[in-house]
Amino acid sequence: MEEDIKVDEAFKKSFNLGYRLAAELNLKVPLLHNQEKIIPENPMHLGMQQFIEETKLSKTKRQENSVEKNEKGRKGKGLGL
């Protein structure tokens, strides 16, 4: 059974703004160190964090695909001795 979760419109706007800002700046790490402790529930920072996490996941996935592709290309090729 699906649960309907209502999100405040102001929260959603701030979250999306933070996500778009992080995407525009191409953030790899949070702007503030320990931002979870400083601003734990700020929707703009949560949006930025979401972008950073998705970027890390997509990078990891690309690396895994690259390794798999390289391993497939090497099968059957010997040293030719």
Backbone as JSON Lines, residues from 0, in Angstrom:
{"i":0,"aa":"M","n":[0.83,-1.17,0.0],"ca":[0.0,0.0,0.0],"c":[0.89,1.24,0.0]}
{"i":1,"aa":"E","n":[0.63,2.16,-0.91],"ca":[1.41,3.38,-1.0],"c":[0.96,4.38,0.04]}
{"i":2,"aa":"E","n":[1.93,5.11,0.54],"ca":[1.65,6.14,1.54],"c":[1.79,7.5,0.87]}
{"i":3,"aa":"D","n":[0.77,8.33,1.01],"ca":[0.83,9.68,0.45],"c":[1.56,10.58,1.44]}
{"i":4,"aa":"I","n":[2.65,11.17,0.98],"ca":[3.43,12.06,1.82],"c":[3.25,13.47,1.25]}
{"i":5,"aa":"K","n":[2.75,14.35,2.08],"ca":[2.54,15.74,1.67],"c":[3.8,16.53,1.99]}
{"i":6,"aa":"V","n":[4.26,17.31,1.02],"ca":[5.44,18.14,1.22],"c":[5.01,19.6,1.08]}
{"i":7,"aa":"D","n":[5.46,20.39,2.03],"ca":[5.17,21.81,2.02],"c":[5.73,22.42,0.74]}
{"i":8,"aa":"E","n":[4.96,23.29,0.11],"ca":[5.35,23.88,-1.17],"c":[6.63,24.72,-1.02]}
{"i":9,"aa":"A","n":[6.77,25.44,0.09],"ca":[7.97,26.25,0.32],"c":[9.2,25.36,0.47]}
{"i":10,"aa":"F","n":[9.04,24.23,1.17],"ca":[10.14,23.27,1.33],"c":[10.55,22.75,-0.04]}
{"i":11,"aa":"K","n":[9.57,22.39,-0.84],"ca":[9.85,21.82,-2.17],"c":[10.58,22.84,-3.05]}
{"i":12,"aa":"K","n":[10.17,24.09,-3.02],"ca":[10.83,25.13,-3.83],"c":[12.28,25.31,-3.39]}
{"i":13,"aa":"S","n":[12.51,25.37,-2.07],"ca":[13.87,25.54,-1.56],"c":[14.75,24.35,-1.89]}
{"i":14,"aa":"F","n":[14.19,23.14,-1.74],"ca":[14.94,21.92,-2.05],"c":[15.34,21.92,-3.53]}
{"i":15,"aa":"N","n":[14.39,22.22,-4.41],"ca":[14.69,22.23,-5.85],"c":[15.69,23.32,-6.21]}
{"i":16,"aa":"L","n":[15.59,24.47,-5.54],"ca":[16.55,25.55,-5.77],"c":[17.95,25.11,-5.37]}
{"i":17,"aa":"G","n":[18.08,24.45,-4.23],"ca":[19.38,23.94,-3.8],"c":[19.93,22.91,-4.77]}
{"i":18,"aa":"Y","n":[19.06,22.04,-5.27],"ca":[19.48,21.01,-6.23],"c":[19.97,21.66,-7.52]}
{"i":19,"aa":"R","n":[19.2,22.62,-8.03],"ca":[19.59,23.29,-9.28],"c":[20.88,24.09,-9.1]}
{"i":20,"aa":"L","n":[21.02,24.74,-7.94],"ca":[22.24,25.5,-7.66],"c":[23.46,24.58,-7.66]}
{"i":21,"aa":"A","n":[23.34,23.44,-7.0],"ca":[24.44,22.48,-6.95],"c":[24.76,21.96,-8.35]}
{"i":22,"aa":"A","n":[23.72,21.74,-9.15],"ca":[23.95,21.26,-10.52],"c":[24.64,22.34,-11.35]}
{"i":23,"aa":"E","n":[24.21,23.58,-11.19],"ca":[24.8,24.68,-11.94],"c":[26.27,24.88,-11.57]}
{"i":24,"aa":"L","n":[26.57,24.75,-10.28],"ca":[27.95,24.9,-9.82],"c":[28.76,23.62,-9.97]}
{"i":25,"aa":"N","n":[28.08,22.53,-10.33],"ca":[28.7,21.21,-10.46],"c":[29.46,20.83,-9.19]}
{"i":26,"aa":"L","n":[28.75,20.94,-8.06],"ca":[29.36,20.66,-6.77],"c":[29.73,19.19,-6.63]}
{"i":27,"aa":"K","n":[30.89,18.96,-6.08],"ca":[31.34,17.6,-5.8],"c":[31.31,17.32,-4.3]}
{"i":28,"aa":"V","n":[31.46,18.38,-3.51],"ca":[31.42,18.3,-2.04],"c":[30.54,19.43,-1.52]}
{"i":29,"aa":"P","n":[30.0,19.29,-0.32],"ca":[29.15,20.35,0.24],"c":[29.92,21.67,0.38]}
{"i":30,"aa":"L","n":[29.18,22.77,0.27],"ca":[29.81,24.08,0.41],"c":[30.34,24.3,1.82]}
{"i":31,"aa":"L","n":[29.61,23.81,2.81],"ca":[30.0,23.97,4.2],"c":[30.41,22.63,4.79]}
{"i":32,"aa":"H","n":[31.52,22.61,5.51],"ca":[31.92,21.39,6.19],"c":[30.97,21.16,7.37]}
{"i":33,"aa":"N","n":[30.61,19.94,7.61],"ca":[29.7,19.56,8.7],"c":[28.36,20.29,8.6]}
{"i":34,"aa":"Q","n":[27.87,20.48,7.4],"ca":[26.62,21.22,7.23],"c":[25.44,20.51,7.88]}
{"i":35,"aa":"E","n":[25.53,19.18,8.04],"ca":[24.44,18.45,8.68],"c":[24.28,18.9,10.13]}
{"i":36,"aa":"K","n":[25.4,19.23,10.77],"ca":[25.34,19.68,12.16],"c":[24.92,21.15,12.25]}
{"i":37,"aa":"I","n":[25.38,21.95,11.3],"ca":[25.09,23.38,11.32],"c":[23.65,23.66,10.92]}
{"i":38,"aa":"I","n":[23.24,23.1,9.81],"ca":[21.91,23.35,9.26],"c":[21.27,22.0,8.94]}
{"i":39,"aa":"P","n":[20.76,21.29,9.94],"ca":[20.3,19.91,9.72],"c":[19.06,19.77,8.84]}
{"i":40,"aa":"E","n":[18.15,20.71,8.89],"ca":[16.89,20.55,8.16],"c":[16.65,21.64,7.13]}
{"i":41,"aa":"N","n":[17.69,22.33,6.69],"ca":[17.5,23.38,5.7],"c":[17.26,22.73,4.34]}
{"i":42,"aa":"P","n":[16.1,22.98,3.73],"ca":[15.77,22.29,2.47],"c":[16.72,22.62,1.33]}
{"i":43,"aa":"M","n":[17.27,23.82,1.31],"ca":[18.19,24.18,0.23],"c":[19.46,23.34,0.32]}
{"i":44,"aa":"H","n":[19.97,23.17,1.52],"ca":[21.17,22.35,1.7],"c":[20.87,20.87,1.48]}
{"i":45,"aa":"L","n":[19.66,20.45,1.82],"ca":[19.28,19.06,1.55],"c":[19.24,18.8,0.05]}
{"i":46,"aa":"G","n":[18.76,19.78,-0.72],"ca":[18.75,19.65,-2.18],"c":[20.15,19.56,-2.75]}
{"i":47,"aa":"M","n":[21.06,20.38,-2.21],"ca":[22.45,20.32,-2.66],"c":[23.07,18.96,-2.34]}
{"i":48,"aa":"Q","n":[22.79,18.47,-1.14],"ca":[23.32,17.17,-0.73],"c":[22.79,16.06,-1.62]}
{"i":49,"aa":"Q","n":[21.53,16.15,-2.01],"ca":[20.93,15.15,-2.89],"c":[21.66,15.11,-4.23]}
{"i":50,"aa":"F","n":[21.97,16.29,-4.79],"ca":[22.69,16.34,-6.06],"c":[24.07,15.71,-5.91]}
{"i":51,"aa":"I","n":[24.77,16.04,-4.84],"ca":[26.12,15.51,-4.63],"c":[26.08,13.99,-4.52]}
{"i":52,"aa":"E","n":[25.12,13.46,-3.79],"ca":[25.0,12.0,-3.64],"c":[24.68,11.33,-4.96]}
{"i":53,"aa":"E","n":[23.77,11.93,-5.75],"ca":[23.44,11.35,-7.05],"c":[24.64,11.39,-7.99]}
{"i":54,"aa":"T","n":[25.42,12.44,-7.91],"ca":[26.62,12.55,-8.74],"c":[27.62,11.46,-8.39]}
{"i":55,"aa":"K","n":[27.8,11.22,-7.09],"ca":[28.72,10.16,-6.65],"c":[28.24,8.8,-7.13]}
{"i":56,"aa":"L","n":[26.93,8.55,-7.03],"ca":[26.39,7.27,-7.47],"c":[26.56,7.07,-8.97]}
{"i":57,"aa":"S","n":[26.3,8.12,-9.75],"ca":[26.43,7.97,-11.2],"c":[27.89,7.78,-11.6]}
{"i":58,"aa":"K","n":[28.81,8.42,-10.88],"ca":[30.23,8.25,-11.16],"c":[30.66,6.81,-10.88]}
{"i":59,"aa":"T","n":[30.19,6.27,-9.75],"ca":[30.51,4.89,-9.38],"c":[29.95,3.93,-10.42]}
{"i":60,"aa":"K","n":[28.73,4.19,-10.87],"ca":[28.1,3.32,-11.86],"c":[28.86,3.36,-13.18]}
{"i":61,"aa":"R","n":[29.31,4.56,-13.6],"ca":[30.09,4.67,-14.83],"c":[31.4,3.91,-14.71]}
{"i":62,"aa":"Q","n":[32.04,3.99,-13.53],"ca":[33.3,3.27,-13.33],"c":[33.09,1.77,-13.39]}
{"i":63,"aa":"E","n":[32.0,1.3,-12.78],"ca":[31.71,-0.13,-12.81],"c":[31.46,-0.6,-14.24]}
{"i":64,"aa":"N","n":[30.71,0.18,-15.01],"ca":[30.45,-0.18,-16.4],"c":[31.73,-0.19,-17.22]}
{"i":65,"aa":"S","n":[32.63,0.74,-16.94],"ca":[33.9,0.8,-17.65],"c":[34.75,-0.43,-17.34]}
{"i":66,"aa":"V","n":[34.77,-0.83,-16.08],"ca":[35.55,-2.01,-15.69],"c":[34.97,-3.25,-16.36]}
{"i":67,"aa":"E","n":[33.64,-3.38,-16.36],"ca":[33.01,-4.53,-17.0],"c":[33.33,-4.55,-18.49]}
{"i":68,"aa":"K","n":[33.31,-3.41,-19.12],"ca":[33.58,-3.33,-20.55],"c":[35.03,-3.74,-20.84]}
{"i":69,"aa":"N","n":[35.96,-3.29,-20.0],"ca":[37.36,-3.66,-20.17],"c":[37.57,-5.15,-19.95]}
{"i":70,"aa":"E","n":[36.89,-5.72,-18.97],"ca":[37.04,-7.14,-18.7],"c":[36.49,-7.98,-19.85]}
{"i":71,"aa":"K","n":[35.39,-7.56,-20.44],"ca":[34.81,-8.29,-21.57],"c":[35.73,-8.23,-22.78]}
{"i":72,"aa":"G","n":[36.38,-7.11,-22.98],"ca":[37.27,-6.95,-24.12],"c":[38.52,-7.78,-24.02]}
{"i":73,"aa":"R","n":[38.91,-8.15,-22.82],"ca":[40.16,-8.88,-22.61],"c":[39.96,-10.39,-22.71]}
{"i":74,"aa":"K","n":[38.76,-10.87,-22.62],"ca":[38.53,-12.31,-22.64],"c":[38.98,-12.92,-23.96]}
{"i":75,"aa":"G","n":[39.7,-14.01,-23.86],"ca":[40.11,-14.73,-25.04],"c":[41.42,-14.23,-25.63]}
{"i":76,"aa":"K","n":[41.94,-13.13,-25.11],"ca":[43.19,-12.62,-25.63],"c":[44.32,-13.06,-24.71]}
{"i":77,"aa":"G","n":[45.23,-13.78,-25.26],"ca":[46.35,-14.27,-24.46],"c":[47.61,-13.46,-24.75]}
{"i":78,"aa":"L","n":[48.72,-13.97,-24.25],"ca":[49.98,-13.29,-24.46],"c":[50.55,-13.62,-25.84]}
{"i":79,"aa":"G","n":[50.02,-14.61,-26.48],"ca":[50.48,-14.96,-27.81],"c":[51.81,-15.7,-27.8]}
{"i":80,"aa":"L","n":[52.08,-16.4,-26.69],"ca":[53.37,-17.1,-26.6],"c":[53.29,-18.43,-27.25]}
